[in-house]
Amino acid sequence: MAAITTSTITDTIPVLGRKMIMVETPSTADPGDTIEIVLATYGISTFLGISGNVHTTENSVIANEAPTTSVTTGTLTITISGATNTDKKRVYFVYGK
């Protein structure tokens, strides 16, 4: 398990009353790896949900994969799941307000 610090985070809906950011991990992401996001950086004060996908074949074949999450003092921690999907790119959509 390792902290992923090279994810790309994109603010995709900055002004529509709800917020959504997209988190794209490198293709070396493994189950148990974590990503930390300071929600206030993206204008989020309340975490509402997350959806995710794993690229079983990078940039081609994807499957749904739900990570586990926790929020402590405004920092969202995403823990990658999927025991058989090692060294795979993940894309998560984080929803908040």
C-alpha positions, 0 to 999 in steps of 0.5 A: 500500500502506498500513497499516490501523489501523481494523480491528475485532478480536474475540476469539471463542474466549477459553478453549477451549485454542485461540484464534481472533480475527476481523479485519474491515477497513473497506470501503476495504481494497486489495490490498497494505494491511497489518494488524499484530496483536500476538498476545499481546494476544489470548493467542496465543503460536503462530500456527497459520493464517488464513482469509479472505474478501472482500466483493465486495458488502459484507455480501452476496456473499463469496469466499474470499481468502487473504492473505499473512502473516508473524510477527516477534517476536510481531507478525502482519502480514497483507498483503491479496491479490486484485489486482482487489478494491480498496476491499472489506471483508475478514474474516479468522479467525486461529487460534493457541494 
